[in-house]
Each structure stands twice: as structure tokens, then as C-alpha cells.
Amino acid sequence: MKYSVYTVKEGDTAASIARKFDVLESTLVADNNITGEVFCGMKLAVKKRDGIYYTVKPFDTASSVARAFGITEARLAELNGLENNAVFLGQTLYIEKDKM
């Protein structure tokens, strides 16, 4: 199984990171030997899913990214834990392989 490294950002929790990467919180905790809270700057190994990661570019919107990959904006938001379908420059978004 392939892993990627995720650096914890301010406001992240194990649960929010697990949702972002579509993994079980218990798996994330076990894989990283987390015994308490996660903290800003902490590096976590996250199992890679079978898909691609897209980095948001200038002028991208959730709608334009979803349309480019043939998925709904709602599914893009669900896969990436987007609030109000907001995306930010430099943000990494997951796109399911079977949807490409």
C-alpha cells in the first residue's frame, strides 16, 4: 500500500484529516501511533487512495474542477471535506480514479 505524508495544519483533528483522505480515523491513528491530539506541523502517513490528486490553480472553483474531471461538485466536496464548496489556491484535491 502506498502512503503520502500530510502535515497537520492549524485546526486539524484526526477526524477531520481522516475525512479529508477518506480513511477511517482509527486507521489513521493506528498507522501513526497517535496517542493524543494531533498538533500543527505534525507529519502523518496517510494511505493513498486509488485516484489522483489535483492542486488548485488560480481561478479554479470547485465547480470548474468537478466539471473538468466529470464529477459533481457535491461529490468533490464530499471527497475533500470542503466547506461551502470553497477551494483555495494551492489546495490539494482528491479525484476518484474510476471517475476520470
N, C-alpha and C positions, 0 to 999 in steps of 0.2 A: 504494500500500500504506500502511496506517495503522500508526503506531508509538505505543507507550506508553513512558513513562520509568520505569525501575526504578532505585532507589537500592540500591547494594550494601550488604549487611549483613555483620556480623562472621561469618566462617566461610564466606561465599560464595566460589565459584570460578566461572570462566567456564563450566565444565562443569555445575556444579550449577544455575546460572542458566539455561543453555540447556535443561536437562532440565525445569526448572520451567515454562518457557514453550513447551516442545515445539518448539524450533528447533535447528538444527544448531549445535554450538559454533563451527565455522568461520564460519558466517554471522554469529553474534553478534560474534565477534572482528573480522571484516572490516567489518561495519556500524559498529563503534565504534572502528576503528583501534587496537585493543588490541595493544600490543607486548610486554607483560609480564603480571604478575599484576594482577588487579583488586583494589581496595582499598576498605575501608569508607568509605561516603559518596560513592563514585564514581557518577555518573549514566550510565546506559546506555539507548540507544534499542533497543527490542525490538519486532519486527514483531508486530502484533496478529493473533491468530488469529480465525477466524470463529466466534464464540461470545460468551458473556457472562462477566463477572467478578462474583463474589459475595463480599461482605465478611462474614466470620464474626461472628455476633451472640452475645450472652450465651445460654448454654445450648445452643448449636449443637454437634453432634457430626458427625463425618464421616458417620456412618450417617444422621443426620437430614437433612443437606444432600443427600446422594446420593439418598435416598428422595424428597425434595421435588422433585428435578429428574429423577427417573425413570432414574437410572443406578446401577450397582453401586458399593458402597463401594470395591471394588478398582480400578475404573476412575477414580474420583475421586482415589484415592491415586496412581495411575499418572500421571494428567494433571498433578498438582500436586506430585509428588515428596514425598509425605507419608511420614514415618517412623512406623511403628506406627499408621497411620491417625489420628494426632493432629492436631487443628486448634486454633488459638489465636484468641482474641478479637481482632478487627481484621485478621486474615489475609485476603488476597485469594485466592480460589479460582477457577480457570477451569472453565467448564462448556461442553461442546461444543454448538454451535447445533443440530445435527441431532438431539440428544438431548432437546431441550426440547419 
